Amino acid sequence: MDQHVHQNDNDEMRPEYDFSRGVRGKHYEAYRAGTNVVFLDPDVAQAFADSASVNQALRLLLQLARTNVPSDIHPEEPVPPKNRARRRAQRATKPKSVRAARA
């Protein structure tokens, strides 16, 4: 590894970083294809050996969700986000004078 450090370099690259074997555009085609990257929490990641097992579990979950949808739920209707409902509930508990002062 060639570590020439120049005093006039203004970059913040550390000398221990070695990109000499890096390949430019290695993941470019996959990125253009629209692959999704999902980060799992550590406890969830421990349950799966690889991406194939994650995909299998998600497909099963989708299949179960499609077959067990209650008749009173209409999937075409948007569901409001939970945080919006939480904010509405918080506003409802505050006195109107406090709400008017903030507006």
PENOR-V770792 format. One line per field, one symbol per residue. ss: DSSP state (~ for helix, > for strand, _ for the rest). phi: phi as a letter, one per 30 degrees, with the letter a starting at -180 (. if undefined). burial: 1 if it has 9 or more other C-alpha atoms within 8 Angstrom, else 0. A space follows every 50 residues. Layout:
ss->???
phi->???
burial->???
This chain:
ss->___________________________~~~~~~________~~~~_____ ~~~~~~~~~~~~~~~~~______________~~~~~~~~~~~~__~~~~~ ~~_
phi->.cccccdcdcdcdddddbcdcdcdiecddddddidccbccdedddddbda dddddddddddddddddcddddccddddcddddddddddddddddddddd ddd
burial->00000000000000000000000000000000000000000000100100 00110000000000000000000000000000001000000000000010 000
